[in-house]
Amino acid sequence: MTDAANGLKLVFCGTPEFAVPTLEALLAAHHQIALVVSQPDRPTGRDQQLTAPPVKHAALASGLPITQPEKIRSNVEFRSRLESIAPDAIVVVAYGRIIPPWMLAVPRLGCINLHASLLPRHRGAAPIQWAIALGDAYTGNTTMLLEEGLDTGPILLQQTMEIGPAQTSVDLFPLLAHAGAPLVVETLAGLASGTIQPQPQNHETATFAPLLDREDGRIDFARRTAHEIYNRWRGFQPWPGAFTTLSEKKLIVHSMAIARGSYAEGLGFAEPGWVVVESHRLLAACAENTWLEFLEIQLEGKKRMTTDEFLRGNPLLADARFG
């Protein structure tokens, strides 16, 4: 057992930027990070250059030992290494791998996970994106004990954060990452002292936040209102974003707003997907007689531009439609 004066002996599993604040907070709290586990370097960008994940950069900057196994479930060498470390706890933050049963059994305090939602709502790979996309007013962080089910383990601590009406996933990710870091430190202290009692989740109220797909960004004017489309655009930043077609070409919508009040009422009724150009403004009819205004767009083969710039060079026909 680790000397309390020197903190707990930990193994940290994480990969993206979201996990870095927690790693830094654990070091600041004087815990012993015996090993950092991250996913392998991956090719990124147009040139497919091999790139190390943010957690690896943070670990190397702090002089921490790091390993990047391609697989962990049946990795005998990796298992032997963790068992020889005998950590008090394994902390998992956006690692991107399912923790196998043998690994769950290694630490005496368990495998502690930081999940960016108020579980049991939004279990799964993309909780921040789906919380915004579905119009939630609040989200937060949950620390839990990992078990074999997907985000089904007992809850340890939770914190709540309001989602602003114009916030995107890009805005919310760093806020939740930095708020969650001290929550993990507090959780470890409570587990070590016995002051935190794990609470089972209510599985009947669980919802799921699956991994995003490119088609999630396709705008469905016929089935969704302007508000629903706007929320999905906010949630699906930076990918898959929001896109449709215009004259059989892909049109990416980089910025949009809901047309409201008397202005929207003055537009009257139109079939979903119908395009209206009015005073250099580009509007789209959506379900339930609601309207979106596209502010910044990018037509396939063209550069990103404001709609005013676009309309000056691309006059639209009276019967133009999106989708």
C-alpha positions in Angstrom: 0.0 0.0 0.0 1.3 3.5 -0.9 2.4 5.8 1.8 -0.4 8.4 2.3 2.2 11.2 2.5 3.3 10.5 -1.0 -0.2 10.2 -2.5 -1.7 7.2 -4.2 0.1 5.0 -6.7 -1.8 5.4 -10.0 -1.9 4.3 -13.5 -3.4 6.9 -15.8 -5.2 6.0 -19.1 -6.1 8.8 -21.5 -5.6 10.0 -25.0 -7.0 13.3 -26.2 -6.7 16.9 -24.9 -9.8 16.4 -22.7 -7.7 14.1 -20.5 -4.7 16.3 -20.0 -6.1 18.6 -17.2 -6.9 15.5 -15.1 -3.3 14.1 -15.5 -1.9 17.5 -14.5 -4.2 17.8 -11.5 -3.2 14.3 -10.2 0.5 15.4 -10.4 -0.3 18.7 -8.6 -2.0 16.6 -5.9 1.2 14.7 -5.4 -0.1 11.3 -6.5 2.5 8.9 -8.0 1.8 8.3 -11.7 3.6 5.0 -12.1 2.5 4.6 -15.7 0.6 6.6 -18.4 -1.3 4.5 -21.0 -2.4 6.2 -24.2 -3.4 5.1 -27.7 -0.7 4.8 -30.3 0.5 7.7 -32.5 -1.9 8.0 -35.5 -1.5 9.6 -38.9 -3.4 12.9 -39.1 -4.0 15.7 -41.6 -3.8 15.7 -45.4 -0.2 14.5 -45.3 -1.1 11.7 -42.8 1.9 12.6 -40.6 2.3 10.4 -37.6 1.1 12.4 -34.6 1.4 11.7 -30.9 -1.8 12.2 -28.8 -2.0 15.1 -26.4 -1.7 12.9 -23.3 1.6 11.5 -24.6 3.0 15.0 -24.9 1.9 15.9 -21.4 3.4 12.7 -20.0 6.7 13.2 -21.7 6.8 16.9 -20.6 6.4 15.7 -16.9 9.0 12.9 -17.3 6.4 10.1 -16.8 6.7 6.6 -18.2 4.3 6.0 -21.0 3.1 3.0 -23.0 0.9 2.9 -26.1 -0.3 -0.6 -26.7 -2.3 -1.3 -29.8 -4.4 -3.8 -27.9 -4.9 -4.4 -24.2 -7.5 -7.2 -23.7 -5.1 -10.1 -24.5 -1.8 -8.3 -24.1 0.2 -10.5 -21.8 3.1 -8.1 -21.5 0.9 -5.1 -20.7 -1.1 -7.2 -18.1 2.1 -8.3 -16.4 3.4 -4.7 -16.2 0.2 -3.4 -14.6 0.1 -6.3 -12.1 3.7 -5.7 -11.1 2.9 -2.0 -10.5 0.0 -3.0 -8.3 -1.6 0.5 -8.4 -4.0 1.8 -5.8 -6.3 3.0 -8.6 -6.4 3.2 -12.4 -7.8 6.5 -13.6 -9.4 6.4 -17.0 -10.3 9.6 -18.9 -11.2 9.4 -22.6 -8.8 6.6 -23.2 -10.8 5.2 -26.1 -10.5 1.6 -25.2 -12.8 -0.8 -23.4 -11.2 -1.8 -20.1 -11.1 -5.6 -20.0 -12.2 -7.6 -16.9 -8.6 -8.5 -15.8 -7.7 -4.8 -15.7 -10.7 -3.9 -13.6 -9.5 -6.3 -11.0 -5.9 -5.0 -10.7 -6.3 -1.9 -8.5 -7.5 -2.1 -4.9 -9.6 1.0 -5.2 -10.9 0.1 -8.7 -10.8 1.8 -12.1 -12.1 5.3 -11.8 -13.6 6.9 -14.9 -14.4 10.6 -15.6 -17.4 10.7 -17.9 -18.6 14.1 -19.3 -22.3 13.8 -18.7 -24.7 13.4 -15.8 -25.0 9.6 -15.8 -27.1 7.7 -16.5 -27.9 10.3 -19.2 -25.7 10.1 -22.3 -23.7 6.9 -21.8 -21.4 6.3 -24.7 -18.6 7.8 -26.8 -19.9 11.3 -27.5 -21.8 12.7 -24.4 -20.8 16.3 -24.8 -21.9 16.5 -28.5 -25.2 14.7 -27.9 -26.1 16.8 -24.8 -26.0 19.9 -27.0 -27.5 18.3 -30.1 -30.5 17.2 -28.1 -31.0 20.6 -26.5 -30.1 19.8 -22.9 -30.0 22.9 -20.7 -27.5 21.2 -18.3 -24.7 18.7 -18.5 -21.8 17.9 -16.2 -19.2 15.4 -15.1 -19.6 12.1 -13.4 -16.9 10.0 -11.7 -17.7 6.3 -11.5 -16.3 2.9 -10.9 -15.8 1.1 -14.2 -17.4 -2.3 -14.7 -17.8 -4.5 -17.7 -20.9 -2.6 -19.0 -20.7 0.6 -21.1 -20.7 3.5 -18.6 -23.0 1.4 -16.3 -20.8 1.5 -13.1 -21.7 2.9 -9.7 -21.6 6.7 -9.5 -19.0 8.3 -7.1 -19.4 12.1 -7.6 -21.1 14.4 -10.0 -21.0 18.1 -10.9 -23.5 20.1 -13.0 -22.8 22.7 -15.6 -25.2 24.9 -17.5 -25.1 24.7 -21.3 -25.4 28.2 -22.8 -27.9 28.7 -25.7 -25.1 29.5 -28.1 -22.4 27.2 -26.8 -20.9 24.6 -29.1 -19.1 21.4 -28.3 -15.9 23.2 -29.0 -16.8 25.7 -26.2 -17.9 23.0 -23.8 -15.1 20.5 -24.1 -12.4 22.5 -22.3 -14.8 23.7 -19.7 -15.8 20.2 -18.7 -12.2 19.0 -18.9 -10.9 21.6 -16.5 -13.9 21.2 -14.2 -13.6 17.4 -14.1 -9.9 17.4 -13.1 -10.4 18.4 -9.5 -13.5 16.2 -9.3 -11.2 13.2 -10.0 -8.8 14.3 -7.3 -11.7 14.7 -4.8 -13.0 11.3 -5.8 -9.7 9.6 -5.2 -9.4 11.2 -1.8 -12.9 10.1 -0.8 -12.3 6.5 -1.9 -9.0 6.3 -0.1 -10.6 7.7 3.1 -13.8 5.7 2.8 -16.0 8.8 2.8 -17.5 8.2 -0.7 -20.0 5.3 -1.1 -20.6 4.3 -4.7 -24.2 4.7 -5.8 -25.8 2.4 -8.4 -27.2 4.0 -11.5 -30.8 3.9 -12.4 -30.6 1.9 -15.6 -34.2 2.5 -16.5 -33.5 6.2 -17.2 -30.3 5.7 -19.1 -29.9 7.3 -22.5 -27.1 6.8 -25.0 -24.6 9.0 -26.9 -23.2 6.9 -29.7 -20.1 7.7 -31.7 -20.8 10.3 -34.3 -21.2 9.4 -37.9 -20.6 11.6 -40.9 -24.3 11.4 -41.8 -25.3 12.9 -38.4 -24.2 16.2 -39.9 -26.7 16.0 -42.8 -29.5 18.5 -42.3 -33.0 17.1 -42.4 -35.2 20.0 -43.1 -38.4 17.9 -43.4 -38.2 16.2 -40.0 -36.5 18.7 -37.8 -37.4 22.2 -36.8 -35.0 25.2 -37.1 -34.2 24.9 -33.4 -33.4 21.2 -33.6 -31.2 21.7 -36.6 -29.4 24.6 -34.8 -28.8 22.5 -31.7 -27.3 19.6 -33.8 -25.1 22.1 -35.6 -23.8 23.4 -32.2 -23.3 19.9 -30.9 -21.6 18.4 -34.0 -18.7 20.9 -34.0 -16.1 20.6 -35.3 -17.2 17.3 -36.9 -19.4 16.2 -38.6 -20.7 19.8 -38.6 -23.8 20.5 -40.7 -24.2 20.1 -44.4 -26.8 19.8 -47.1 -26.8 20.0 -50.9 -27.5 22.8 -53.3 -27.8 22.2 -57.1 -26.5 18.7 -56.4 -23.3 20.0 -54.8 -22.4 19.6 -51.1 -23.0 22.8 -49.0 -21.3 23.0 -45.6 -23.0 25.4 -43.2 -20.3 26.9 -41.0 -22.5 29.3 -39.1 -26.3 29.6 -38.8 -29.0 31.3 -36.7 -32.7 30.7 -36.0 -35.0 33.2 -37.7 -37.3 34.4 -35.0 -40.2 36.6 -34.1 -42.0 38.9 -36.6 -39.3 38.4 -39.2 -39.8 34.6 -39.3 -43.6 35.1 -39.3 -43.3 37.4 -42.3 -41.6 34.7 -44.3 -44.8 32.7 -44.3 -45.1 29.0 -45.0 -42.9 27.1 -47.4 -42.1 23.4 -48.0 -39.1 22.3 -45.9 -35.8 22.8 -47.7 -37.2 25.8 -49.7 -34.6 28.6 -50.2 -35.5 32.3 -49.7 -33.0 35.1 -50.5 -34.0 38.4 -49.0 -31.8 41.5 -48.6 -28.6 39.5 -49.0 -29.8 37.0 -46.4 -30.1 33.3 -47.1 -32.9 31.4 -45.4 -34.1 27.8 -45.4 -37.6 26.5 -44.5 -37.6 23.8 -41.9 -40.2 21.6 -40.3 -43.2 23.1 -38.4 -43.0 26.3 -40.4 -39.7 27.4 -38.8 -36.8 29.1 -40.5 -33.0 29.0 -40.4 -30.7 31.7 -41.6 -27.3 30.6 -43.0 -24.6 33.0 -42.1 -21.4 31.4 -43.4 -21.3 28.6 -45.9 -19.0 26.7 -48.2 -20.1 25.2 -51.5 -18.3 22.2 -52.8 -15.2 23.3 -54.7 -15.4 26.9 -53.3 -13.8 28.6 -50.3 -15.6 29.4 -47.0 -17.5 32.7 -47.2 -20.3 34.8 -45.8 -23.7 34.3 -47.4 -23.5 37.9 -48.6 -20.2 37.1 -50.5 -21.7 33.9 -51.8 -24.9 35.5 -53.1 -23.0 38.2 -55.0 -21.2 35.5 -57.0 -23.9 32.8 -57.1 -27.4 34.1 -57.9 -30.0 31.5 -56.9 -33.0 30.5 -59.0 -36.5 31.2 -57.6 -37.2 27.6 -57.1 -33.9 26.6 -55.4 -34.0 24.0 -52.7 -31.6 22.6 -50.1 -31.2 18.8 -49.8 
